[in-house]
Amino acid sequence: METVSQLSRRKACDLCFVKKIKCDMIKPQCSNCKQYSTECKTTAVRRRIGRPKVPRHDTNASAETDSPDEHEAAASKMDSDQTAKIQGLESRLARIEEQLQQVLSVASAALASANRIPGPRVITVSSGEESDFDNSTRLLNTLPLPGSSTDTSGPSAGSTATSSPSESVIRSASPNLPPLEEILPIINTYFSQINHAIPLFSQAEFMRMLHDWYIHPARRTWAVWAAVNIVLALGSWIPATPIQDMNFAEAETAFKGYMNNAQSVLAELVTREQDLLGLQTLLGLVILYQTMANSKQGAVLIGAAVRLVHRLQMQSRNNIEVSYPQEQGLHRCRLFWIAYMLDKEISLKHHTPSIQLDADIDQDLPVSHPADGVGDIYTADGLVRVNYFRLRVRLAHIQGRTYDMLYSTRSTKISMAERQARVIRLTYLLENWRSNIPAEMVPDALNSRLGRMERILMSALYGSFVGCMVMVHGIWSQQAAWMKIISDRSLMALQLGRTDERKSCINQQPPLPSAWKRCVQLSREFSRALMQLPESDVNIWANLAALLSCLVIILTNMFQSPGHEDLEEDRQITQWLVRMLNKVKDLSVTVPLTQMHVVVADLEQRAEAAVATAQMKRQALQERLLMMSGQASWSQEVVQAENSHDENLEQSLFWDTEAVDFGRPEMGDALGGQTIVDWLDGQYPHGMDMGEVIS
């Protein structure tokens, strides 16, 4: 039925309209109709846009020849033609829709029969809603492997596809989840192991939301769907059983599908301010990207997350206290600190400025002893406790200060003396932070005193600590000792692998001797702790930068001190580190491991050569001293003294060619201020093999 707005409104009856005379619209019969003795009526005519113009007839002839009956017949014919045209268009549109549906059905069938991967599945909606709780949802197809021959560029039936820089993300026409009994174990794993340490969700609110999802299908939203997928991804992050020989190329498939689901509604999440689901999903994605080969997307998402934090006014304690109950306010405060620690850690890792300024924070730090125990982790026997969440936030504060004081654009203008003072200050902050960790949770005690998940969390925490300490002391400085050891080919590879964001490292001051010794100790402790973990628990991508620094430090120390007492242990550590880095060198996106592999191979070769040379000189020296003494007792005392000061003596033996005196002062005085090797070199011509002289 046509509405009034769809009809043409005329201010004249049919007769007056045809004769083009003014109509006074008197009812029931206007003056002109009364004069011509004609029935007075008005026919409603549909006004059409773009209607072809009807050729005009002569006005006088029309007025004389056209009658009202003829005009009425013409109008009726016009309406019938228009109706027929509309019906033709509608039938044509129906045929087009039918053909399109057939094409989409074929595409959906092809996608469903393509190669499938284990683990999470793309969640699509069934044809009709089911009210049964147990059978309310069904899973249909799975995501194909990235880079496979399956074409996922086109949407399946009832789906739309959005793409990220690395892979396609398929979004179903309406939100749906697997059966509750299928996902509940994964959700329980997440809340019992991960969420307790990093409180991203409130378990009570999340379980209530999940229950409503299955009970009330009409209330389902994309935000809830994305949040559940993030929890499933985080719960699937760690394999249920440890894997000793891990395939890192396939490790991400366990949770990548859930991430793709959440990313398909990313545009809706970044602007969601009516609740916390948008922020929680964004932070969950950032956490997951920190455990993946390509963490750059996490560096982008953290910016959106922090901006959303600002729009929600979560950095203001007064706003939270006034607007929300105590429990909700506490949860919002914790979400703010999660965003803060991710922002600062990514800032130092990627050498980019952080978004959240410390001066714009009006929130208390997480407490050491929360009433609900959130953030606490315990030793396996339950006797020793520490608040992991507070430790992470405090370390993030130091990471932020490290970037601001040493790597920011403003810090490039300070003097060397001021830079060294800042290094000392940051070192004190880091050592003070470490002193708050119980002795039962230090790296050497991780595998004997902590459970599996606690070991994973604490090893990641120590990895961040070691990485920050290395950045503070300028291990990657162009003036560092190991930079002078490697060949020109390795230096060229290092330059090729250094991105623009990492060039600020080369301008740092090299470590002082005491700082170098401390970095060697920390590298050895951290690597030793990770060696005892299954490869699936190492968290290789989160710890990659720290592991690479540890490898360079230990190899350089082997080169500089080839006879130290921990040599055999260092050899085992470097072999394990090289093997781990070789397994992931072709997968890394953030760290250029392909170029670093050349540098590491060069360092390893030179370190082994230095060790072999030092061992040969040590053996030759022992034989020479025995031959020169002629007295067994004296020679035995010398051997014992040599063994007791093995490291310093071997440093002297190796570095004498560089005119560096690391020898024993008392022995140098006895030989006229010379080292033993200098003194021996003076007794025999240079270039003569020591073994030949003795023989």
PEGI-V467646 format. One record per helix or strand of 2 or more residues. SS is the DSSP state (A for helix, B for strand). FROM is the first residue (numbers start at 1). TO is the last residue. Records with the same first field share a line. If there is no record, write none. Layout:
# PEGI-V467646
SS->FROM-TO + FROM-TO
This chain:
# PEGI-V467646
A->4-6 + 14-19 + 31-36 + 59-65 + 68-112 + 180-193 + 203-215 + 217-219 + 222-235 + 253-263 + 266-269 + 277-289 + 296-311 + 317-323 + 326-350 + 358-360 + 388-407 + 410-413 + 416-434 + 439-441 + 443-449 + 452-472 + 481-484 + 488-497 + 500-507 + 513-531 + 535-537 + 544-560 + 567-584 + 593-629 + 632-644 + 646-658 + 665-670 + 676-683 + 690-694
B->159-163 + 168-172 + 376-378 + 385-387
